[in-house]
Amino acid sequence: MSEPEINGPEINEQKGGAAESNLSKISLLWPALIALAMFCAALWAGGEIAKGEIAQQQLDSITAKGNLVRVRVKLPAGAVIDEGSLEAVETFANRVEPYCITGLAVTRGKKTKYGLEPGQILTVRDLE
C-alpha cells in the first residue's frame, strides 16, 4: 500500500491555486472596507455640518435687528411719497447703513429727488 507520488510541480499548482483564491478574497474585501470608511466619514461630516447650521440659526435668532424702508412701486422723480408705496423690512442691524431710512414716518410728505424702482432701499439721498 504505497501512496501515489506527487511530483513537485503538481504540489506547487495545488498550493498556488489555494493562495490565489485567498488573495482574491482579500482583494474583494478592500473595496468593501474603503466603502464602509467613506460612509462613516460622510455620516460624521453630515453631523458636524448639522451642528454648525443649528448654531447659526440660534445665533441669528439672538442677533440685533434693524429696519429698512424698501420701495414697493415705481416712483418718478419729484413724486410725493405716500406710505402705500413703501414697506418696512426687518434685517440684521449690521446691514443698516447710516444714510438708510429706517422708518416709514420719516418719509411722510417728502418728495423723491430721483426716480425709484421697486425693491430699492430708500436712503436720505433719494429724498428732497
C-alpha positions in Angstrom: 0.0 0.0 0.0 2.0 2.7 -1.3 0.8 6.2 -1.6 0.9 7.7 -5.0 3.8 10.0 -5.6 3.0 13.6 -6.2 5.6 15.4 -8.3 6.9 18.8 -7.4 5.1 20.9 -10.0 1.7 19.4 -9.1 2.2 20.3 -5.4 3.1 23.9 -6.4 0.0 24.1 -8.6 -2.2 22.9 -5.7 -0.7 25.3 -3.2 -0.7 28.2 -5.8 -4.4 27.7 -6.5 -5.2 28.0 -2.8 -3.0 31.0 -2.4 -4.7 32.8 -5.4 -8.2 32.2 -4.0 -7.2 33.6 -0.6 -5.7 36.6 -2.4 -8.8 37.2 -4.4 -10.9 37.1 -1.2 -8.7 39.7 0.4 -8.7 41.9 -2.7 -12.5 41.8 -2.7 -12.5 42.8 1.0 -10.6 46.1 0.5 -13.2 47.9 -1.6 -15.9 47.0 1.0 -13.7 48.3 3.8 -13.0 51.5 1.9 -16.7 52.0 1.2 -17.5 51.5 4.9 -14.9 54.0 5.9 -16.2 56.5 3.4 -19.8 56.0 4.7 -18.7 56.6 8.3 -16.7 59.7 7.3 -19.7 61.1 5.4 -22.0 60.4 8.3 -19.7 62.2 10.7 -19.2 65.1 8.4 -23.0 65.5 7.9 -23.5 65.6 11.7 -20.8 68.3 12.1 -22.5 70.4 9.3 -25.9 70.0 11.0 -24.4 71.2 14.3 -23.0 74.3 12.6 -26.3 75.0 10.9 -28.2 74.8 14.2 -25.7 77.0 15.9 -26.0 79.6 13.1 -29.8 79.6 13.4 -29.6 80.1 17.2 -27.1 83.0 16.7 -29.4 84.6 14.1 -32.4 84.5 16.5 -30.5 86.5 19.1 -28.7 88.9 16.8 -29.8 92.6 16.8 -32.3 93.5 14.2 -33.0 96.8 12.4 -35.5 98.2 9.9 -35.0 99.4 6.3 -37.6 101.0 4.0 -38.0 99.4 0.6 -39.9 100.8 -2.4 -42.9 98.8 -3.5 -43.9 100.5 -6.7 -42.1 102.6 -9.3 -42.0 106.3 -8.3 -41.0 109.0 -10.8 -38.7 111.9 -9.8 -40.4 114.7 -7.9 -43.4 112.5 -6.8 -44.8 112.9 -3.3 -44.3 109.7 -1.3 -47.3 108.0 0.3 -46.9 105.2 2.8 -48.6 102.7 0.5 -45.7 102.8 -2.0 -43.1 101.9 0.7 -42.7 98.9 3.1 -40.6 98.4 6.2 -38.3 95.4 6.1 -36.6 93.8 9.1 -32.9 93.0 8.6 -29.8 92.5 10.7 -28.5 95.6 12.4 -25.1 95.4 10.8 -26.7 95.8 7.4 -28.3 99.1 8.2 -26.1 101.9 6.8 -26.2 105.3 8.4 -27.7 107.0 5.4 -30.6 104.5 5.1 -34.1 105.5 6.1 -35.2 103.2 8.9 -38.9 104.2 9.4 -41.9 105.0 7.3 -42.7 108.1 9.4 -39.6 109.8 8.1 -40.9 109.7 4.5 -44.3 111.2 5.2 -44.9 114.2 2.9 -41.4 114.1 1.3 -40.7 114.2 -2.5 -38.4 111.9 -4.4 -35.2 113.5 -5.8 -34.7 110.7 -8.4 -36.9 108.0 -9.9 -37.2 105.0 -7.6 -37.5 101.4 -8.7 -39.4 98.6 -6.9 -37.2 96.7 -4.4 -34.8 99.7 -4.0 -33.8 100.5 -0.4 -34.6 104.1 0.4 -31.8 106.5 1.5 -31.7 110.1 2.6 -30.1 111.0 -0.7 -33.2 109.9 -2.6 -35.5 112.5 -0.8 -35.7 116.2 -1.3 
